[in-house]
Amino acid sequence: MLNPDKTAANIAIVQNCFALFGAGDVPGLLAQLSDDIHWEAVGDRALFPLFGVWSGKAGVTDFITTLGAALRFLAYEPKHFYGSEDKVFAMGSYTVEMLGSGQSATADWTMVFTLRDGLVTDFREFTDGSRIVAAYRAAETANIALVQKVYGHFAKGEIDAVLAANDPNIEWISGGSREDFPTLGARKGIAGAASFFKDVAEHDEFTSFEPRQMIAMGDTVVALGHYGITAKATGKHFESDWAHAFTIRNGKCVKFQEYTDTAAFYKAGRA
C-alpha cells in the first residue's frame, strides 16, 4: 500500500534540492545526496561534456564544476512534481547559453529521483539532447574561426593581435626544452607567450608556414601543418610537420601546445 506521507516528504526533499541548486549552495545540495549517489545526464559525453554517469559526491562536484565551465542558465523552471514513495519525477524547462559559442538552447526535461532514508541515491535527467549538442557544438565552428584568425595574424606579423586571442593565464608550450633551442619549452601568461614570439623573431626565419587541416572537438582545436625554418644563428635549414593543440574557453585560448620535430630544432641550432 502506498504511503502518501513518504511520497510528500520525498517531493519536499527534491524541491529543496532545486532550491539549493538555484541558490548556488553546492555543499547544501551535496548534503541531500547519498555518498554512493548515481548521477546521470542521459547522453554521450563525447558529444557534450555533461552527459554520462557521475559517481559519488565527488562525481557530482565534478559535474557542477563542468557545468559552470560549459554554460549558464538564462532560465530554469521546474514546473511539476509527481511522486510514488521512493520515486520523484520533476518536469520543467530551461534555457541555457553555451559559454564557448554564445549559442542558446531551450529544452524541456524530466528528472527522476530515487530516495532512500531521506537522501537522493539516484538521479537521471532526460532532455532534448539534440538541441543541447547543437548549441554546444556551434562552439567548435567558432573555435576553428578563432584559430584561423590567429594564424592569419601570425602570417602578417600582427603579434599583438595573436596575443589578444589568449587568456591572461595562457599555458604556452612548444615541445622540448629551451636548452635544446630557444623557441622550445613551456611558458606562462601573456608575457610568456610574448617572449615566445620574441624568440621566434630572433632565432627563426620561416621559409614556409602552412596550416593544412583543423579538427575541433568540444573546447579543443587541433591544427596540422608544415613549416620550413632556417636557424638564424647557424644558417641551417630544416622542415617539419607539426600539430598544434589549442584549448579554448569563453572565446580565449587558455592553452597552446605544439608538437614538432624537436630533434631537427636541436640540430639546426648547433654549428
C-alpha positions as a Markdown table, in Angstrom:
| # | Residue | x | y | z |
|---|---|---|---|---|
| 1 | Met | 0.0 | 0.0 | 0.0 |
| 2 | Leu | 1.4 | 3.4 | -1.0 |
| 3 | Asn | 2.5 | 5.7 | 1.8 |
| 4 | Pro | 1.3 | 9.3 | 0.9 |
| 5 | Asp | 3.3 | 10.8 | 3.8 |
| 6 | Lys | 6.5 | 9.3 | 2.5 |
| 7 | Thr | 5.8 | 10.5 | -1.0 |
| 8 | Ala | 5.1 | 14.0 | 0.1 |
| 9 | Ala | 8.3 | 14.1 | 2.2 |
| 10 | Asn | 10.4 | 12.9 | -0.7 |
| 11 | Ile | 8.8 | 15.5 | -3.0 |
| 12 | Ala | 9.7 | 18.2 | -0.5 |
| 13 | Ile | 13.3 | 16.9 | -0.4 |
| 14 | Val | 13.6 | 17.1 | -4.2 |
| 15 | Gln | 12.0 | 20.6 | -4.2 |
| 16 | Asn | 14.6 | 21.6 | -1.7 |
| 17 | Cys | 17.4 | 20.2 | -3.9 |
| 18 | Phe | 16.2 | 22.5 | -6.7 |
| 19 | Ala | 16.1 | 25.5 | -4.3 |
| 20 | Leu | 19.7 | 24.7 | -3.2 |
| 21 | Phe | 20.9 | 24.3 | -6.8 |
| 22 | Gly | 19.2 | 27.6 | -7.8 |
| 23 | Ala | 20.9 | 29.4 | -4.9 |
| 24 | Gly | 24.3 | 28.0 | -5.8 |
| 25 | Asp | 24.6 | 26.2 | -2.5 |
| 26 | Val | 26.7 | 23.2 | -3.6 |
| 27 | Pro | 27.5 | 22.0 | -0.1 |
| 28 | Gly | 23.8 | 22.1 | 0.8 |
| 29 | Leu | 22.9 | 20.2 | -2.3 |
| 30 | Leu | 25.6 | 17.5 | -1.6 |
| 31 | Ala | 24.2 | 17.1 | 1.9 |
| 32 | Gln | 20.9 | 15.9 | 0.3 |
| 33 | Leu | 22.7 | 13.1 | -1.6 |
| 34 | Ser | 23.9 | 9.7 | -0.5 |
| 35 | Asp | 27.7 | 9.0 | -0.6 |
| 36 | Asp | 27.2 | 6.5 | -3.4 |
| 37 | Ile | 24.9 | 8.7 | -5.5 |
| 38 | His | 24.4 | 7.6 | -9.1 |
| 39 | Trp | 24.1 | 10.9 | -11.1 |
| 40 | Glu | 23.4 | 10.7 | -14.8 |
| 41 | Ala | 22.5 | 13.2 | -17.6 |
| 42 | Val | 21.4 | 10.7 | -20.2 |
| 43 | Gly | 23.6 | 11.0 | -23.4 |
| 44 | Asp | 27.0 | 10.6 | -24.9 |
| 45 | Arg | 29.8 | 12.6 | -23.1 |
| 46 | Ala | 31.7 | 12.6 | -26.4 |
| 47 | Leu | 29.0 | 14.9 | -27.7 |
| 48 | Phe | 28.5 | 17.1 | -24.6 |
| 49 | Pro | 30.7 | 17.1 | -21.5 |
| 50 | Leu | 27.8 | 17.0 | -19.0 |
| 51 | Phe | 26.3 | 13.8 | -20.4 |
| 52 | Gly | 27.0 | 10.4 | -18.9 |
| 53 | Val | 27.4 | 9.0 | -15.4 |
| 54 | Trp | 29.0 | 10.8 | -12.5 |
| 55 | Ser | 29.5 | 8.6 | -9.4 |
| 56 | Gly | 29.5 | 9.7 | -5.8 |
| 57 | Lys | 29.6 | 13.1 | -4.3 |
| 58 | Ala | 33.0 | 13.8 | -5.9 |
| 59 | Gly | 31.4 | 13.0 | -9.3 |
| 60 | Val | 28.5 | 15.4 | -8.7 |
| 61 | Thr | 31.0 | 18.1 | -7.7 |
| 62 | Asp | 32.9 | 17.5 | -10.9 |
| 63 | Phe | 29.6 | 17.6 | -12.8 |
| 64 | Ile | 28.7 | 21.0 | -11.3 |
| 65 | Thr | 32.2 | 22.4 | -12.0 |
| 66 | Thr | 32.0 | 21.2 | -15.6 |
| 67 | Leu | 28.5 | 22.7 | -15.9 |
| 68 | Gly | 29.8 | 26.1 | -14.8 |
| 69 | Ala | 32.6 | 26.0 | -17.4 |
| 70 | Ala | 30.3 | 24.9 | -20.2 |
| 71 | Leu | 27.1 | 27.0 | -19.8 |
| 72 | Arg | 25.0 | 29.5 | -17.9 |
| 73 | Phe | 21.3 | 29.3 | -17.3 |
| 74 | Leu | 19.1 | 32.1 | -18.8 |
| 75 | Ala | 16.0 | 30.4 | -17.4 |
| 76 | Tyr | 15.4 | 27.4 | -15.2 |
| 77 | Glu | 11.9 | 26.4 | -14.4 |
| 78 | Pro | 10.8 | 23.2 | -12.5 |
| 79 | Lys | 7.1 | 23.1 | -13.3 |
| 80 | His | 5.6 | 19.8 | -12.0 |
| 81 | Phe | 6.5 | 17.2 | -9.3 |
| 82 | Tyr | 5.0 | 13.8 | -9.1 |
| 83 | Gly | 5.9 | 11.0 | -6.6 |
| 84 | Ser | 5.4 | 7.4 | -5.7 |
| 85 | Glu | 7.1 | 6.6 | -2.4 |
| 86 | Asp | 10.8 | 6.4 | -3.2 |
| 87 | Lys | 10.5 | 7.9 | -6.7 |
| 88 | Val | 10.0 | 11.5 | -7.5 |
| 89 | Phe | 9.5 | 12.9 | -11.1 |
| 90 | Ala | 10.2 | 16.5 | -11.8 |
| 91 | Met | 9.3 | 18.1 | -15.1 |
| 92 | Gly | 10.2 | 21.5 | -16.4 |
| 93 | Ser | 12.2 | 23.5 | -18.9 |
| 94 | Tyr | 15.4 | 25.6 | -19.1 |
| 95 | Thr | 17.2 | 27.9 | -21.5 |
| 96 | Val | 21.0 | 27.7 | -21.5 |
| 97 | Glu | 23.7 | 29.7 | -23.2 |
| 98 | Met | 26.9 | 27.9 | -24.1 |
| 99 | Leu | 29.9 | 29.9 | -23.0 |
| 100 | Gly | 32.1 | 28.7 | -25.8 |
| 101 | Ser | 29.8 | 29.5 | -28.7 |
| 102 | Gly | 27.4 | 32.1 | -27.2 |
| 103 | Gln | 24.5 | 30.0 | -28.7 |
| 104 | Ser | 21.4 | 29.3 | -26.6 |
| 105 | Ala | 19.0 | 26.4 | -26.5 |
| 106 | Thr | 15.7 | 25.9 | -24.8 |
| 107 | Ala | 14.6 | 22.3 | -23.8 |
| 108 | Asp | 12.0 | 20.6 | -21.8 |
| 109 | Trp | 13.3 | 18.0 | -19.3 |
| 110 | Thr | 12.2 | 15.2 | -17.0 |
| 111 | Met | 14.4 | 14.4 | -13.9 |
| 112 | Val | 13.9 | 11.2 | -12.0 |
| 113 | Phe | 15.0 | 11.0 | -8.3 |
| 114 | Thr | 15.3 | 7.8 | -6.2 |
| 115 | Leu | 15.5 | 8.4 | -2.5 |
| 116 | Arg | 16.4 | 6.2 | 0.5 |
| 117 | Asp | 16.3 | 7.3 | 4.1 |
| 118 | Gly | 15.8 | 10.9 | 3.2 |
| 119 | Leu | 18.7 | 11.1 | 0.8 |
| 120 | Val | 18.8 | 11.0 | -3.0 |
| 121 | Thr | 20.6 | 7.8 | -4.2 |
| 122 | Asp | 19.9 | 8.0 | -7.9 |
| 123 | Phe | 19.3 | 11.0 | -10.3 |
| 124 | Arg | 18.7 | 10.8 | -14.0 |
| 125 | Glu | 18.0 | 13.7 | -16.4 |
| 126 | Phe | 16.3 | 13.2 | -19.7 |
| 127 | Thr | 16.3 | 16.3 | -22.0 |
| 128 | Asp | 16.4 | 17.3 | -25.7 |
| 129 | Gly | 20.0 | 16.3 | -26.2 |
| 130 | Ser | 20.0 | 17.2 | -29.9 |
| 131 | Arg | 19.3 | 20.9 | -29.1 |
| 132 | Ile | 21.9 | 21.0 | -26.4 |
| 133 | Val | 24.5 | 19.4 | -28.5 |
| 134 | Ala | 23.8 | 21.7 | -31.5 |
| 135 | Ala | 24.3 | 24.8 | -29.3 |
| 136 | Tyr | 27.4 | 23.4 | -27.8 |
| 137 | Arg | 29.0 | 22.2 | -31.0 |
| 138 | Ala | 28.5 | 25.6 | -32.5 |
| 139 | Ala | 31.4 | 26.5 | -30.3 |
| 140 | Glu | 33.6 | 24.2 | -32.4 |
| 141 | Thr | 32.9 | 26.3 | -35.5 |
| 142 | Ala | 33.7 | 29.5 | -33.5 |
| 143 | Asn | 36.8 | 27.9 | -32.1 |
| 144 | Ile | 38.1 | 27.0 | -35.6 |
| 145 | Ala | 37.4 | 30.5 | -36.8 |
| 146 | Leu | 39.4 | 31.9 | -33.8 |
| 147 | Val | 42.4 | 29.6 | -34.6 |
| 148 | Gln | 42.2 | 30.6 | -38.3 |
| 149 | Lys | 42.3 | 34.3 | -37.3 |
| 150 | Val | 45.4 | 33.6 | -35.0 |
| 151 | Tyr | 47.3 | 32.0 | -37.9 |
| 152 | Gly | 46.2 | 34.9 | -40.2 |
| 153 | His | 47.6 | 37.5 | -37.7 |
| 154 | Phe | 50.8 | 35.5 | -37.3 |
| 155 | Ala | 51.3 | 35.4 | -41.1 |
| 156 | Lys | 51.0 | 39.2 | -41.2 |
| 157 | Gly | 53.3 | 39.7 | -38.2 |
| 158 | Glu | 50.5 | 41.0 | -36.1 |
| 159 | Ile | 51.7 | 39.6 | -32.8 |
| 160 | Asp | 49.7 | 41.9 | -30.6 |
| 161 | Ala | 46.5 | 40.5 | -32.3 |
| 162 | Val | 47.7 | 37.0 | -31.7 |
| 163 | Leu | 48.3 | 37.7 | -28.0 |
| 164 | Ala | 44.9 | 39.4 | -27.7 |
| 165 | Ala | 43.3 | 36.0 | -28.5 |
| 166 | Asn | 44.8 | 34.4 | -25.4 |
| 167 | Asp | 43.6 | 34.2 | -21.8 |
| 168 | Pro | 45.8 | 36.2 | -19.4 |
| 169 | Asn | 46.9 | 32.9 | -17.8 |
| 170 | Ile | 47.6 | 31.1 | -21.1 |
| 171 | Glu | 49.8 | 28.0 | -20.9 |
| 172 | Trp | 52.1 | 28.2 | -23.9 |
| 173 | Ile | 54.1 | 25.0 | -24.6 |
| 174 | Ser | 56.3 | 24.3 | -27.6 |
| 175 | Gly | 57.7 | 20.8 | -27.3 |
| 176 | Gly | 61.2 | 20.0 | -25.9 |
| 177 | Ser | 63.4 | 22.3 | -23.8 |
| 178 | Arg | 64.7 | 25.8 | -24.3 |
| 179 | Glu | 68.2 | 24.3 | -23.7 |
| 180 | Asp | 67.7 | 22.5 | -27.0 |
| 181 | Phe | 66.5 | 25.5 | -28.9 |
| 182 | Pro | 65.5 | 29.0 | -27.7 |
| 183 | Thr | 61.9 | 28.8 | -29.0 |
| 184 | Leu | 61.1 | 25.4 | -27.3 |
| 185 | Gly | 59.8 | 24.8 | -23.8 |
| 186 | Ala | 56.9 | 25.9 | -21.6 |
| 187 | Arg | 55.9 | 29.5 | -20.8 |
| 188 | Lys | 53.0 | 31.1 | -18.8 |
| 189 | Gly | 50.8 | 34.0 | -19.2 |
| 190 | Ile | 50.7 | 36.7 | -21.9 |
| 191 | Ala | 54.2 | 37.8 | -21.0 |
| 192 | Gly | 55.4 | 34.2 | -21.6 |
| 193 | Ala | 53.6 | 33.9 | -24.9 |
| 194 | Ala | 55.1 | 37.3 | -26.0 |
| 195 | Ser | 58.6 | 36.0 | -25.1 |
| 196 | Phe | 58.0 | 33.0 | -27.4 |
| 197 | Phe | 57.3 | 35.3 | -30.4 |
| 198 | Lys | 60.3 | 37.5 | -29.5 |
| 199 | Asp | 62.5 | 34.4 | -29.5 |
| 200 | Val | 60.9 | 33.2 | -32.8 |
| 201 | Ala | 61.7 | 36.5 | -34.4 |
| 202 | Glu | 65.3 | 36.4 | -33.1 |
| 203 | His | 66.1 | 32.8 | -33.9 |
| 204 | Asp | 63.8 | 31.6 | -36.8 |
| 205 | Glu | 63.5 | 32.5 | -40.4 |
| 206 | Phe | 60.4 | 30.9 | -41.9 |
| 207 | Thr | 60.7 | 29.8 | -45.5 |
| 208 | Ser | 57.2 | 28.3 | -45.3 |
| 209 | Phe | 54.3 | 28.1 | -42.7 |
| 210 | Glu | 51.3 | 26.0 | -43.8 |
| 211 | Pro | 48.4 | 25.2 | -41.6 |
| 212 | Arg | 46.7 | 22.4 | -43.6 |
| 213 | Gln | 43.9 | 20.9 | -41.5 |
| 214 | Met | 41.9 | 21.8 | -38.4 |
| 215 | Ile | 39.8 | 19.4 | -36.3 |
| 216 | Ala | 37.6 | 20.6 | -33.4 |
| 217 | Met | 36.0 | 18.6 | -30.6 |
| 218 | Gly | 34.5 | 20.4 | -27.6 |
| 219 | Asp | 36.9 | 23.1 | -26.4 |
| 220 | Thr | 39.9 | 21.7 | -28.3 |
| 221 | Val | 41.1 | 22.6 | -31.8 |
| 222 | Val | 43.9 | 20.5 | -33.3 |
| 223 | Ala | 45.7 | 22.0 | -36.3 |
| 224 | Leu | 48.0 | 20.0 | -38.5 |
| 225 | Gly | 50.6 | 21.7 | -40.7 |
| 226 | His | 54.1 | 22.0 | -42.1 |
| 227 | Tyr | 56.9 | 24.6 | -41.9 |
| 228 | Gly | 60.4 | 25.2 | -43.2 |
| 229 | Ile | 62.8 | 27.1 | -40.9 |
| 230 | Thr | 66.3 | 28.4 | -41.2 |
| 231 | Ala | 68.1 | 28.9 | -37.8 |
| 232 | Lys | 69.4 | 32.4 | -38.0 |
| 233 | Ala | 72.4 | 31.6 | -35.8 |
| 234 | Thr | 73.8 | 28.8 | -38.0 |
| 235 | Gly | 72.1 | 29.2 | -41.3 |
| 236 | Lys | 70.9 | 25.5 | -41.1 |
| 237 | His | 67.6 | 24.8 | -42.7 |
| 238 | Phe | 65.0 | 22.1 | -41.8 |
| 239 | Glu | 61.4 | 21.2 | -42.5 |
| 240 | Ser | 58.9 | 19.5 | -40.2 |
| 241 | Asp | 55.3 | 18.6 | -39.9 |
| 242 | Trp | 53.6 | 19.9 | -36.8 |
| 243 | Ala | 50.5 | 19.6 | -34.7 |
| 244 | His | 49.1 | 22.5 | -32.6 |
| 245 | Ala | 46.5 | 21.8 | -29.9 |
| 246 | Phe | 44.5 | 24.8 | -28.7 |
| 247 | Thr | 42.2 | 24.7 | -25.7 |
| 248 | Ile | 39.6 | 27.5 | -25.9 |
| 249 | Arg | 37.2 | 28.7 | -23.3 |
| 250 | Asn | 34.9 | 31.7 | -23.4 |
| 251 | Gly | 36.4 | 32.7 | -26.7 |
| 252 | Lys | 40.0 | 32.8 | -25.5 |
| 253 | Cys | 42.9 | 30.4 | -25.8 |
| 254 | Val | 43.8 | 29.0 | -22.4 |
| 255 | Lys | 46.4 | 26.5 | -23.6 |
| 256 | Phe | 48.6 | 26.1 | -26.6 |
| 257 | Gln | 50.8 | 23.1 | -27.2 |
| 258 | Glu | 53.0 | 22.4 | -30.2 |
| 259 | Tyr | 54.2 | 19.0 | -31.2 |
| 260 | Thr | 57.0 | 19.1 | -33.7 |
| 261 | Asp | 60.4 | 17.6 | -34.6 |
| 262 | Thr | 62.4 | 18.9 | -31.7 |
| 263 | Ala | 65.5 | 17.0 | -32.8 |
| 264 | Ala | 65.5 | 19.0 | -36.0 |
| 265 | Phe | 65.4 | 22.2 | -34.0 |
| 266 | Tyr | 68.3 | 20.9 | -31.8 |
| 267 | Lys | 70.5 | 20.0 | -34.8 |
| 268 | Ala | 69.8 | 23.3 | -36.6 |
| 269 | Gly | 70.8 | 25.3 | -33.6 |
| 270 | Arg | 74.3 | 23.8 | -33.4 |
| 271 | Ala | 77.1 | 24.9 | -35.7 |
